[in-house]
Amino acid sequence: MYRRTLTVFGALNYLIKLNIMKTQTSKLLITALTALTLFICTNVNAQSVPKSNWRFGVGVDGLLPVGNTANTLNFGLGLTPRLQYGLSDKVALTFTSGIYHFFPKTVTYPATGSFPGFTTKYKSDIIPVKVGAKFFMGSNFYFGAEFGAGFEVAEGGGSVHFIAAPSIGYATKRWDIGARYENLSGNGYSDGIIGLRVAYGFGL
């Protein structure tokens, strides 16, 4: 166990020496490796939600916009409480909400003709409200799907987006780590978010 932990942290030190941490992709990779270390050090191997049991967890999300949204927003962070119910030994229903906060990019529009041009930052937060299900493969690994709405909080008003999010993950009695692609559509466009969620939970 000790040797495995050293291997993971050795990988992190190697990434730091290569100066890759400055990229958004490496930040997500470092988060994933840190979460993996937690799981290696946790000797819990039981299924996360027994049948007919309720569970509550709070997650921290790393968010990477893709599509047109990536032109105006950098990475984001989320805080996502989740209520979960064991429908059977292999299926759990979920309800997730919280908030996504995105860090804006500085966007410059050049002057053309009579248009003077300007520089601005697009600030955006999203409040997701999602229902879904997790389907366990064996004791701990699962794939899931969520559907719902994302309420944008922005200057001058926000839009409501339809959310569809497939995911994969690994869960124990205490920890839940999942990766997902979250599609946001509405108002004539469709963009997405790549998300990594690390959560700690307990039975009710």
C-alpha positions as CSV (number, residue, x, y, z in Angstrom):
1,M,0.0,0.0,0.0
2,Y,2.8,2.4,1.0
3,R,4.7,1.6,-2.2
4,R,1.6,2.3,-4.4
5,T,1.0,5.7,-2.7
6,L,4.7,6.7,-3.4
7,T,4.2,5.7,-7.0
8,V,1.2,8.1,-7.4
9,F,2.9,11.0,-5.7
10,G,6.1,10.3,-7.7
11,A,4.0,10.8,-10.9
12,L,2.8,14.2,-9.5
13,N,6.3,15.4,-8.8
14,Y,7.4,14.4,-12.3
15,L,4.5,16.4,-13.8
16,I,5.5,19.5,-11.7
17,K,9.2,19.2,-12.9
18,L,8.0,19.2,-16.5
19,N,6.0,22.4,-15.9
20,I,2.8,20.9,-17.3
21,M,0.7,22.0,-14.4
22,K,0.0,25.3,-16.1
23,T,-2.4,23.7,-18.6
24,Q,-6.0,22.9,-17.8
25,T,-5.7,19.3,-18.8
26,S,-2.9,18.7,-16.3
27,K,-4.9,20.2,-13.5
28,L,-7.6,17.7,-14.1
29,L,-5.0,14.9,-14.3
30,I,-3.5,15.9,-11.0
31,T,-6.9,16.0,-9.4
32,A,-7.6,12.5,-10.7
33,L,-4.3,11.1,-9.4
34,T,-4.9,12.6,-6.0
35,A,-8.4,11.1,-5.9
36,L,-6.9,7.7,-6.9
37,T,-4.4,7.9,-4.0
38,L,-7.4,8.3,-1.6
39,F,-9.0,5.2,-3.0
40,I,-5.8,3.2,-2.8
41,C,-5.4,4.2,0.8
42,T,-9.0,3.3,1.6
43,N,-9.6,-0.4,2.4
44,V,-13.3,-0.2,1.8
45,N,-14.5,-2.6,-0.9
46,A,-18.3,-2.7,-0.4
47,Q,-21.1,-1.5,-2.6
48,S,-21.9,2.2,-2.0
49,V,-25.7,2.0,-1.7
50,P,-27.5,-1.2,-0.5
51,K,-31.1,-1.8,-1.7
52,S,-33.8,0.6,-0.1
53,N,-31.1,2.8,1.6
54,W,-30.8,6.5,1.3
55,R,-27.4,8.2,1.0
56,F,-26.2,11.8,1.0
57,G,-23.0,13.1,-0.4
58,V,-21.3,16.4,-1.2
59,G,-19.0,16.6,-4.2
60,V,-16.3,19.0,-5.5
61,D,-16.2,19.3,-9.3
62,G,-13.5,20.2,-11.7
63,L,-15.1,21.6,-14.9
64,L,-13.7,22.1,-18.3
65,P,-15.9,23.9,-20.9
66,V,-15.8,22.6,-24.5
67,G,-17.3,23.9,-27.7
68,N,-18.2,27.6,-28.1
69,T,-18.3,28.1,-24.3
70,A,-14.5,27.5,-24.2
71,N,-14.1,30.7,-26.2
72,T,-15.4,32.8,-23.3
73,L,-14.9,30.7,-20.2
74,N,-11.8,29.1,-18.6
75,F,-12.1,26.1,-16.2
76,G,-14.7,26.0,-13.5
77,L,-15.3,24.6,-10.0
78,G,-18.5,23.1,-8.7
79,L,-20.1,22.2,-5.4
80,T,-22.7,19.5,-5.8
81,P,-24.7,17.9,-3.0
82,R,-26.4,14.7,-4.1
83,L,-29.2,12.5,-2.6
84,Q,-29.2,8.9,-3.6
85,Y,-31.6,6.0,-3.1
86,G,-30.8,2.3,-3.7
87,L,-33.6,1.1,-6.0
88,S,-32.0,-2.4,-6.1
89,D,-28.6,-4.0,-5.4
90,K,-27.3,-2.8,-8.7
91,V,-29.3,0.4,-9.4
92,A,-29.4,3.7,-7.5
93,L,-31.5,6.8,-8.3
94,T,-29.9,10.2,-7.8
95,F,-30.9,13.8,-7.3
96,T,-28.1,16.4,-7.7
97,S,-28.0,20.2,-7.5
98,G,-25.5,22.8,-6.4
99,I,-23.6,25.5,-8.3
100,Y,-21.0,25.6,-11.1
101,H,-18.7,28.7,-11.0
102,F,-16.7,29.4,-14.2
103,F,-13.7,31.7,-14.4
104,P,-14.0,34.1,-17.4
105,K,-11.6,34.7,-20.2
106,T,-10.8,38.2,-21.4
107,V,-12.3,38.5,-24.9
108,T,-11.3,41.3,-27.2
109,Y,-13.4,42.4,-30.2
110,P,-11.4,44.4,-32.7
111,A,-12.6,47.6,-34.2
112,T,-14.1,47.2,-37.7
113,G,-15.5,50.1,-39.7
114,S,-17.8,52.2,-37.4
115,F,-17.6,49.5,-34.7
116,P,-15.2,50.8,-32.0
117,G,-14.3,47.4,-30.6
118,F,-14.0,46.6,-26.9
119,T,-12.7,44.1,-24.3
120,T,-14.9,42.3,-21.9
121,K,-15.2,39.3,-19.6
122,Y,-18.2,36.9,-19.7
123,K,-19.1,35.9,-16.1
124,S,-21.3,32.9,-15.7
125,D,-22.5,30.6,-13.0
126,I,-24.9,27.7,-13.4
127,I,-27.3,26.1,-10.9
128,P,-27.9,22.5,-12.1
129,V,-31.0,20.5,-11.1
130,K,-30.6,16.9,-12.2
131,V,-32.2,13.5,-11.7
132,G,-30.5,10.3,-12.8
133,A,-29.5,6.7,-12.2
134,K,-26.3,4.8,-11.5
135,F,-25.9,1.2,-12.7
136,F,-23.3,-0.8,-10.9
137,M,-21.0,-3.3,-12.6
138,G,-19.8,-5.5,-9.9
139,S,-19.3,-4.0,-6.4
140,N,-17.9,-0.5,-7.1
141,F,-17.7,0.5,-10.7
142,Y,-20.8,2.1,-12.3
143,F,-22.0,4.0,-15.3
144,G,-24.7,6.6,-15.0
145,A,-27.0,9.1,-16.7
146,E,-28.5,12.4,-15.6
147,F,-31.1,14.7,-17.1
148,G,-32.3,18.1,-15.9
149,A,-32.0,21.8,-16.3
150,G,-29.2,24.3,-15.8
151,F,-30.2,27.8,-14.6
152,E,-27.6,30.3,-15.8
153,V,-26.8,33.2,-13.4
154,A,-25.2,36.0,-15.5
155,E,-25.1,39.8,-15.7
156,G,-28.2,41.0,-17.5
157,G,-30.1,37.8,-16.9
158,G,-29.4,34.2,-17.7
159,S,-30.8,31.3,-19.8
160,V,-32.1,27.9,-18.9
161,H,-30.3,25.0,-20.5
162,F,-31.4,21.4,-20.9
163,I,-28.8,19.0,-19.4
164,A,-28.0,15.5,-20.5
165,A,-24.9,13.9,-18.8
166,P,-23.6,10.3,-19.2
167,S,-20.9,9.3,-16.7
168,I,-18.7,6.6,-15.3
169,G,-17.4,6.2,-11.8
170,Y,-16.2,4.3,-8.8
171,A,-17.9,4.3,-5.4
172,T,-17.3,2.9,-1.9
173,K,-19.1,3.4,1.4
174,R,-17.6,6.8,1.8
175,W,-16.0,8.0,-1.5
176,D,-17.4,8.5,-5.0
177,I,-15.4,9.6,-7.9
178,G,-17.0,10.1,-11.3
179,A,-16.2,11.5,-14.8
180,R,-18.9,12.8,-17.1
181,Y,-19.6,14.8,-20.2
182,E,-22.4,17.3,-19.6
183,N,-24.2,18.6,-22.7
184,L,-26.0,21.9,-22.3
185,S,-28.5,22.8,-25.0
186,G,-31.1,25.6,-25.6
187,N,-31.5,29.0,-27.2
188,G,-30.2,27.6,-30.5
189,Y,-26.9,26.2,-29.4
190,S,-25.4,23.2,-27.8
191,D,-22.2,23.2,-25.8
192,G,-20.7,21.0,-23.2
193,I,-18.6,20.5,-20.0
194,I,-16.2,17.8,-19.1
195,G,-16.5,17.2,-15.4
196,L,-14.6,15.3,-12.7
197,R,-16.5,14.9,-9.3
198,V,-14.9,13.7,-6.1
199,A,-17.5,13.3,-3.3
200,Y,-17.7,12.2,0.3
201,G,-21.0,10.7,1.5
202,F,-22.8,8.8,4.3
203,G,-25.9,6.8,4.8
204,L,-29.1,8.4,6.2
